[in-house]
Amino acid sequence: MTVLVTGAKGNVGRHVVKELLSGGHRVRALTRDPAGAGAVLPDGVEVATGDLAVPDSLAPALEGVTALHLITFDGGDGAPLRTGPRIARLAAKAGVRRVTVLWGGEPGPVEEAVAAEGLPWTVLQPQEFMSNALAWTGSIRTEGVVREPFGATRSAMIHEADIGAVAARTLTEDGHVGEKYMLTGPEVMDMPQKLAVLGEVLGRDIRFVELTEQQARERMRREGASQEAIDHVIGWYAAPPGEAYTVTPTVERILGRPPRTFAQWARENAEAFR
């Protein structure tokens, strides 16, 4: 089996690649920047050049591929991909027999296109990534402060490695076609609770400064986020769906072990905050 992993250098994609390799599968990693792939991807991965926003560039990468891990957002600005129909047609033409679709927070055109093309799909619907906390590394290192809006918002954050492990299983095992898997971590936490865990791991106090919605929007705009991405992110945190703060048993059912906790994630990534 040859599996093409899109977003292979991303927070989730790297773990999909690692899990597939550990299972003995041939992995082809799609990237727009093959020159920088060696510093991120492990040995044994075949690197292919392509851009989901330019779907015809995927045709060579799809040759001989039997399974596809597909992200649904543009790696450049985080906006939802609009090229789903062409990507799905290319995958079907190449003979892809299994697809995992990693949603970007809500159903979108890529999921619709994969289903319409008749590809055997599984949709992965993780809630907030634990790796989102890496956005705080600079302010924690220099000031011991985190500035974010909506401090009371609760979420059942999930470790990106658990998402990668579930993706690898659904791509290589039977019984997952047509499923939509809501993926969460094992606990529900608000911002003060997250920072308390990080502070305990780091051995220091971390202060929380709550931004207004307007301040948060202006910050994202300065950082170059598109208006669509800003509206999506702010809207999610302002009024998250019930699924975002409801722990599900899906990860344990598929992997046969409990999902990783935020404390585990914090210990693994502590050096980034020091």
DAWO-V733929 format. One record per backbone hydrogen bond with DSSP energy under -1.0 kcal/mol. CO is the residue of the C=O (numbers start at 1). NH is the residue of the N-H. Records with the same first field share a line. If there is no record, write none. Layout:
# DAWO-V733929
CO=NH / NH
This chain:
# DAWO-V733929
1=26
2=66 / 67
3=28
4=69
5=30
7=10
10=14
12=16
13=17
14=18
15=19
16=20
17=21
18=22
19=23
20=25
21=24
26=3
27=46
28=5
29=48
31=50
33=36
34=37
37=40 / 41
42=45
46=29
48=31
51=54
54=57
55=58
58=62
60=63
62=65
66=97 / 98
67=4
68=100
69=6
70=102
72=81
74=78
79=74
83=87
84=88
85=89
86=90
87=91
88=92
89=93
90=94
91=96
92=95
98=68
99=122
100=70
101=124
102=72
108=112
109=113
110=114
111=115
112=116
113=117
114=119
115=118
120=99
121=178
122=101
123=181
124=103
125=183
128=158
129=132
130=133
131=134
132=135
133=136
134=137
136=140
137=141
138=142
139=143 / 144 / 145
144=207
146=209
148=211
150=153
151=191
155=157 / 189
156=185
158=130
159=162 / 163
160=164
161=165
162=166
163=167
164=168
165=169
166=170
167=171
168=172
169=173
176=179
179=123
181=125
183=127
189=155
190=194
191=195
192=196
193=197
194=198
195=199
196=200
197=201
198=202
199=203 / 204
207=146
209=148
212=216
213=217
214=218
215=219
216=220
217=221
218=222
219=223
220=225
221=224
226=230
227=231
228=232
229=233
230=234
231=235
232=236
233=237
234=238
235=239
241=244
242=245
243=246
244=156
249=253
250=254
251=255
252=256
261=265
262=266
263=267
264=268
265=269
269=272
270=273
